[in-house]
Amino acid sequence: KEIPFGHIDEAMKIINSEIGQVRPKLRRRNPEAWRNQFYTAIYAAAGSASMSKEDVYAYAYDVLSLKKSITSLKELTQRQLQDLDRKMKEKTRG
């Protein structure tokens, strides 16, 4: 309600910048909460792309070049989780 009409893009850039600054600190202090942020972002992107959980796991297998298929995002390393998040955002943006 406080953001003036037409300034949404600017507000989103500021929000994303703040998230980027806080995430490394969160990873050290609370790795589980850090991972949960990525799970939420990945499943949100999947929802906007009309993908099921199984589709997300298959997509992760393909784009991350995994050696075996996964049944949960918890099986991914931190780096793989970050890469999947980035690729899911790229997929939903076009």
Stockholm file with secondary structure:
# STOCKHOLM 1.0

chainA/1-94         KEIPFGHIDEAMKIINSEIGQVRPKLRRRNPEAWRNQFYTAIYAAAGSASMSKEDVYAYAYDVLSLKKSITSLKELTQRQLQDLDRKMKEKTRG
#=GR chainA/1-94 SS CCSCTTCHHHHHHHHHHHHHHHHHHHHHHCHHHHHHHHHHHHHHHHHHTTCCHHHHHHHHHHHTTCSSCCSSGGGSCHHHHHHHHHHHHHHHHC
#=GC SS_cons        CCSCTTCHHHHHHHHHHHHHHHHHHHHHHCHHHHHHHHHHHHHHHHHHTTCCHHHHHHHHHHHTTCSSCCSSGGGSCHHHHHHHHHHHHHHHHC
//
